[in-house]
Amino acid sequence: MGAKQNCWDVKQCGRNPGGAKISLMGVCPASTDITHSNLNNGTNGGRACWLVAGTFCGGKVQGDFAQKKVSCLTCNFFNQVKTEEGTAFVMKK
């Protein structure tokens, strides 16, 4: 199986380093957050974006997980990671 996709690959938000939309919205903290690197086999916070405050989802900047929990639990990317990782899925550190 190939490399697993990070949130910016799936969502195509353009907010990853070198992305097309960083001049408009800045670099997404999930793409540079090394605290969650390798979690769920992702790059930086790319496969644990729900744990990173300040991500841009649903058209606005989101807070921490407690504030964005409902939108994260229903997010197609969150559920994709959960399915791909199976029993190895990590919800939080």
C-alpha positions as CSV (number, residue, x, y, z in Angstrom):
1,M,0.0,0.0,0.0
2,G,1.3,3.5,-0.8
3,A,1.8,6.3,1.6
4,K,-1.2,7.4,3.5
5,Q,-2.6,10.8,2.7
6,N,-2.6,13.7,5.1
7,C,-5.5,16.1,5.6
8,W,-4.2,18.7,3.2
9,D,-3.9,16.0,0.4
10,V,-7.5,14.8,0.9
11,K,-9.1,18.2,1.6
12,Q,-7.0,20.0,-1.0
13,C,-7.1,23.1,1.1
14,G,-3.8,24.5,-0.2
15,R,-2.6,25.5,3.3
16,N,0.3,23.1,3.5
17,P,3.8,24.6,3.1
18,G,4.1,25.6,-0.5
19,G,0.4,25.3,-1.0
20,A,-1.6,27.6,-3.3
21,K,-3.7,29.3,-0.6
22,I,-1.1,30.1,2.0
23,S,-0.9,33.7,0.9
24,L,-4.6,34.1,1.5
25,M,-5.1,32.0,4.7
26,G,-1.7,31.2,6.0
27,V,-0.1,27.8,6.6
28,C,-2.3,25.4,8.5
29,P,-1.0,24.5,11.9
30,A,-1.7,20.8,11.3
31,S,0.9,20.8,8.5
32,T,3.7,22.1,10.7
33,D,2.7,20.6,14.1
34,I,5.5,18.2,14.9
35,T,3.9,17.3,18.2
36,H,1.7,14.8,16.4
37,S,4.2,13.7,13.8
38,N,3.7,10.0,12.8
39,L,0.4,9.8,14.7
40,N,-1.8,7.5,12.5
41,N,1.1,7.3,10.1
42,G,0.9,11.0,9.1
43,T,3.3,13.8,8.5
44,N,3.3,16.3,11.3
45,G,-0.4,16.7,12.3
46,G,-1.6,15.6,8.9
47,R,-3.4,12.5,10.2
48,A,-4.4,13.9,13.6
49,C,-5.7,17.3,12.5
50,W,-8.5,17.1,15.0
51,L,-5.9,17.4,17.8
52,V,-4.4,20.6,16.4
53,A,-6.0,24.0,17.3
54,G,-6.3,26.6,14.6
55,T,-7.1,24.3,11.6
56,F,-9.4,25.8,9.0
57,C,-12.4,23.6,8.6
58,G,-15.9,24.3,7.5
59,G,-15.0,27.8,6.3
60,K,-13.5,29.1,9.6
61,V,-10.6,28.8,12.0
62,Q,-11.3,26.1,14.5
63,G,-10.3,25.9,18.2
64,D,-9.1,22.9,20.1
65,F,-10.6,19.4,20.0
66,A,-13.1,20.1,22.7
67,Q,-14.5,23.0,20.7
68,K,-14.5,21.3,17.3
69,K,-15.3,17.7,18.4
70,V,-18.7,17.5,16.7
71,S,-17.4,18.7,13.4
72,C,-14.3,16.4,13.6
73,L,-16.3,13.3,14.5
74,T,-18.5,13.8,11.4
75,C,-15.6,14.8,9.1
76,N,-15.0,12.5,6.1
77,F,-11.2,12.7,6.6
78,F,-11.4,11.8,10.3
79,N,-13.5,8.7,9.4
80,Q,-11.2,7.8,6.5
81,V,-8.2,7.8,8.9
82,K,-10.1,5.8,11.5
83,T,-11.0,3.2,8.9
84,E,-7.5,3.0,7.4
85,E,-5.8,2.7,10.7
86,G,-8.3,0.1,12.1
87,T,-7.4,-1.1,15.6
88,A,-4.2,1.0,15.5
89,F,-6.2,4.3,15.2
90,V,-5.1,6.9,17.7
91,M,-7.8,9.5,18.7
92,K,-5.6,11.4,21.1
93,K,-2.1,11.3,22.6
